[in-house]
Amino acid sequence: MANADDPAELFHVSMNSSAGVTIVFLHGLFCSNLEFGLVAPHLTDYHILMVDLPAHSGSRECGPFTLANCASRVAGLIRNRAHNGRAHVVGVSAGGFVGMQLAIHDPELVMSLYVSGATPFQGYQHWLATHPRALYPLLAATGSWVPDSAYDWATSRMGLLPHEQLRAETKQNFSFKLMKLGYSQLADFTVESSVPALAGTGVRTLVVVGEVVDDARTAGLMGQLLKENGSPDSEAVLVKGAQHLWDLQFPLLFAQSVTAWTEGRELPDGFKKLQ
């Protein structure tokens, strides 16, 4: 839902409003709140806010997809909608970068941070992120240009569960303009300056990567920096057999790990520490 009296408020879906503690979920680039539709049913003990980030789906009119704008809008939502004006924050891919930016600028709002597939770009990833005309056909050729039947076959082979509605939203959100701005913003988030800034907030942070394609080396470095210079309880972990968007692959495990992290317990089986 969105507040008709405040068009600047992000579109969001609220669940389990009577629960005492709020978790905010932030989706990846081109996705929507539907990314967490398979995860939320396993989190009935928590008040859930699943957000459409700026320039996406129900929040298309909430300004550009810059990390600063996204973090500011999410901060406003937490102040206005989260219980006691604070929340645990979970972000996947680009949503993880937004979560880290939020923690840097408004750490008092973030009870804990869980980011998956959100490591600063290195090497060829950084080159592609800063060369949009090279990146665009690669993303389109594996996404919006692919027939739905071929997409369904490929994602099922990867182990992802069916997500037809999210697929439709992703195709609508995909554009050269959003890709160019979004990836340039993510490329500006660096190990050298941004991660130390996050560590300085003291926010307890879990950095998660999927085993199949994510950057475990950079995740391990992030975990070390966050633990040594920020919260000593921060960690970096790898999910065995997981794809980048593993919330669509292992939604129950994803929910169990979110619950464990928010409650300060050991992560379930299937995770390997990286430092």
Salt bridges, closest charged atoms under 4 A:
GLU9 OE1 - ARG81 NH2 3.00
ASP106 OD1 - ARG79 NH2 2.90
GLU108 OE2 - ARG79 NH2 4.00
ASP148 OD1 - ARG167 NE 3.10
ASP148 OD1 - LYS171 NZ 3.14
ASP214 OD1 - HIS244 ND1 2.67
GLU235 OE2 - LYS273 NZ 3.91
GLU263 OE1 - ARG265 NE 2.86
